Amino acid sequence: MKKALFILLSLAFAAGLFALISTSLHNFNGDAWNPGGEICEPCHTPHAALAVTDAPLWNHAATAEVFDQYLGYDMDADGGTVGEPAGISLLCLSCHDGVTALDAFGGAAGDAVNNSLTSHDTLTGSVFGTDLTNDHPISITYDTALTGVDTELHDPSGANTFSAGVTIQDAMLGGGDQLECSSCHDVHNTSALTSLLRKANTASALCLTCHDK
């Protein structure tokens, strides 16, 4: 019994050990545009960080592009209008906008623009550009009040809505009420799931976490 328990704990530890950014698509230490080979430096720095409040010790140039967001059918969030991406989503788009250089970090202007689906060997489908009209809306308010308007959404503060004992608000909204790229994607790969998802989407489980269909 003790031996079996030890094996199970060892496997659990090993699974956690490999749920790291170093084993994810966000490990750029072998890419030509990152000759220093650092994993964290393209986004973070311990010194002389940029004044960005949505990420700690930010090191990468922020996108200055204007984006067109999804305005599809029955868009109840934010009164049917979605403004420009903000917060953490802007930081994501600073590499995924197809305009801002990947190597624009550490004060460098950079020239390695992510305008190819193979700019990172295995990071396919990585370029969104500035046209987000065919993508899930981001930087929108998702709170209890919205679920009173759109009854096909789960209350993000409801108990056990993300998983047992965990709310959508805590797991996907950072304890706040803004839905961003990071609501569905875990950029540091702590979940070790395909496409850096926060939750496996088997049988649309991630979609149905928020959408009551």
C-alpha positions in Angstrom: 0.0 0.0 0.0 2.8 2.4 1.0 4.7 1.5 -2.1 1.7 2.2 -4.4 1.1 5.5 -2.6 4.7 6.5 -3.1 4.5 5.7 -6.9 1.3 7.7 -7.2 2.9 10.7 -5.4 6.0 10.4 -7.6 3.9 10.4 -10.7 2.0 13.4 -9.5 5.2 15.3 -8.7 6.6 14.4 -12.1 3.5 15.7 -13.9 3.8 18.9 -12.0 7.5 19.1 -12.7 7.0 19.0 -16.5 4.1 21.6 -16.4 6.6 24.4 -17.0 7.2 27.2 -19.5 10.5 25.5 -20.4 8.5 22.6 -21.9 6.0 24.8 -23.7 5.6 26.6 -26.9 6.6 29.8 -25.1 10.2 28.5 -24.6 12.1 30.5 -27.3 15.6 29.7 -26.1 16.4 28.0 -29.4 15.0 30.6 -31.8 17.3 32.6 -34.0 15.7 35.9 -32.9 16.6 35.2 -29.3 20.4 34.7 -29.5 20.8 35.1 -25.8 18.9 31.9 -25.3 17.0 33.3 -22.3 13.5 31.8 -21.7 12.1 34.6 -19.5 13.8 37.7 -21.0 11.6 38.1 -24.1 8.8 39.0 -21.7 10.3 39.8 -18.2 13.4 41.4 -16.7 14.6 41.7 -13.1 15.9 45.3 -13.8 14.8 48.4 -15.7 11.4 47.0 -16.4 8.8 48.9 -18.4 6.0 50.7 -16.7 3.3 48.1 -17.5 0.8 47.4 -14.7 -0.7 44.2 -16.1 2.4 42.1 -15.9 5.3 41.9 -13.4 8.7 43.3 -14.6 7.6 43.6 -18.2 10.4 43.7 -20.8 8.8 43.6 -24.2 7.6 46.5 -26.4 3.8 46.9 -26.3 1.8 46.8 -29.5 0.6 50.2 -30.8 -1.8 48.8 -33.4 -5.5 49.4 -33.7 -7.6 46.2 -33.6 -11.0 45.3 -34.9 -12.9 43.0 -32.5 -15.7 40.5 -32.9 -19.1 42.0 -33.1 -21.1 38.9 -33.9 -24.6 37.7 -33.3 -26.2 38.4 -29.9 -23.2 40.2 -28.4 -24.6 41.2 -25.1 -21.3 41.9 -23.4 -20.5 45.6 -23.0 -23.8 46.6 -24.5 -23.0 45.0 -27.9 -19.8 47.0 -28.5 -16.4 45.7 -27.9 -13.6 48.3 -27.5 -9.9 47.9 -28.1 -8.0 45.1 -26.5 -6.5 46.1 -23.1 -4.7 44.7 -20.1 -2.9 41.4 -20.5 -4.4 40.8 -23.9 -2.4 43.8 -25.2 0.7 42.1 -23.9 -0.2 38.9 -25.8 -0.8 40.8 -29.0 2.6 42.5 -28.7 3.9 39.2 -30.2 0.8 38.0 -31.9 -0.2 41.1 -33.8 2.0 40.3 -36.9 3.5 43.8 -36.6 5.5 44.2 -33.4 8.8 42.4 -33.5 9.3 39.3 -31.4 12.8 40.5 -30.5 11.6 44.0 -29.4 12.6 43.4 -25.8 15.3 44.7 -23.5 15.1 48.1 -25.2 15.8 46.8 -28.7 13.6 47.8 -31.6 13.8 44.3 -33.0 13.2 43.1 -36.6 11.9 39.6 -36.2 8.2 40.1 -37.0 5.9 37.3 -36.3 4.2 37.4 -39.7 4.6 33.7 -40.5 2.7 30.8 -39.1 6.1 29.0 -38.7 8.1 31.9 -37.0 8.6 29.5 -34.1 9.1 25.9 -35.2 6.1 24.4 -33.5 4.0 27.5 -32.7 1.6 27.2 -35.6 -1.4 29.4 -35.9 0.4 32.0 -33.8 -0.4 35.1 -35.8 -3.7 36.9 -35.4 -2.9 40.3 -37.0 -5.1 43.3 -36.2 -8.3 41.8 -37.5 -9.9 40.0 -34.6 -13.4 40.0 -36.0 -13.3 36.2 -36.4 -11.9 35.5 -32.9 -13.5 35.3 -29.5 -13.9 38.8 -28.0 -11.4 39.9 -25.4 -11.2 42.7 -22.9 -14.9 42.5 -22.1 -16.6 42.6 -18.8 -17.8 39.2 -17.7 -19.6 39.5 -14.3 -22.7 38.5 -12.5 -24.6 41.5 -14.0 -23.9 40.2 -17.5 -25.4 36.8 -16.8 -28.6 38.7 -15.9 -28.6 40.1 -19.5 -27.3 37.0 -21.2 -28.9 34.0 -19.7 -26.7 31.6 -21.8 -23.7 32.4 -19.6 -22.8 30.9 -16.2 -22.3 33.3 -13.3 -18.5 33.6 -13.1 -18.7 34.0 -9.3 -20.9 30.9 -8.9 -19.4 28.0 -6.9 -17.8 25.1 -8.7 -18.2 26.8 -12.2 -14.7 26.1 -13.3 -14.1 23.0 -11.4 -15.0 21.5 -8.0 -14.5 24.3 -5.5 -13.2 26.8 -8.0 -15.1 29.7 -9.7 -14.6 31.0 -13.2 -13.8 34.4 -11.6 -10.8 33.0 -9.7 -9.6 30.5 -12.3 -10.1 32.5 -15.5 -10.6 36.2 -14.6 -7.8 36.6 -12.1 -10.3 37.4 -9.4 -11.7 40.3 -11.4 -14.3 40.7 -14.1 -12.3 41.1 -17.4 -12.2 38.3 -19.9 -8.8 38.4 -21.6 -6.6 36.1 -23.7 -5.2 34.7 -20.4 -8.7 33.7 -19.4 -8.5 30.6 -21.6 -4.7 30.4 -22.2 -2.1 29.8 -19.5 1.0 31.5 -21.0 3.3 29.8 -18.4 2.0 26.3 -19.2 1.2 25.4 -15.6 -1.6 23.2 -16.8 0.6 21.4 -19.5 -2.3 21.3 -21.9 -2.5 21.6 -25.7 -2.4 25.2 -26.9 -1.6 26.4 -23.4 -5.2 26.0 -22.4 -6.2 26.5 -18.8 -8.6 23.6 -19.0 -8.9 20.7 -21.4 -11.5 21.3 -24.1 -12.5 17.7 -24.5 -16.2 17.6 -25.4 -16.1 21.5 -25.4 -15.5 21.5 -21.7 -13.6 24.8 -21.7 -16.3 26.5 -23.9 -19.1 25.1 -21.7 -17.4 26.4 -18.6 -18.7 29.9 -19.4 -21.4 29.2 -22.0 -24.5 27.6 -20.6 -25.6 25.7 -23.7 
